[in-house]
Amino acid sequence: MARLNTLFFLAVVALAVVALVDCLLTERSRLQSFPRAAWAVLILLCPVLGPVAWFRAGRGAPAAGIAPAPAGPDDDPEFLRRLSESLRDR
């Protein structure tokens, strides 16, 4: 029984740590319902319900109209256009 309690305790701590780190690293534009400090306090004071609330309601979808940055030059349409123009000019 002690092992099960220890495992449960470690799972709760891990969930709270992951939620707190995610809260602190989330862009300000994606925060919902409360400011970042309020979410951090909620996550720390309610180590089970706080992280669950954060993952369900705290962070929204990325802001509309903001495209993710290209992963590499071959994913960037502007780079590919300039490259093809420079090859045509040769």
Summary of the structure (lengths in Angstrom):
residues: 90
radius of gyration: 21.3
end to end distance: 75.0
largest distance: 75.0
contacts: 203
relative contact order: 0.12
helix: 69%
strand: 2%
